[in-house]
Amino acid sequence: SLRPFRFQTRLAAGLEEAERAAGEVLCLPIYPALGDEELVRVSDSLIDAVGA
């Protein structure tokens, strides 16, 4: 069945879009300040929230 794959693709596109929107809102001053480890944790919790 192609349905799960199609959903997976839409989800990935949705996360990219959300990331881009968040970047525009924040104007990216916060990301460098967080550091990579914190950024990864934020990304993981975003993915958990979406239910991936």
C-alpha positions, 0 to 999 in steps of 0.5 A: 500500500502506498498510503503510509509512504505518501503520509510519510512524505507529507509529514516530512514536507510539513516538518520542513515547512514548519521549520522554515516558518519558525525560522522566519518568525525567530529570524534565527537568532536563537538557534546558534545560542541553543547549541547543537545538542539543544537544537536536536532535543527541540527537533526530537520533541517537535517530531514526537509532538507530530506523532512520527 
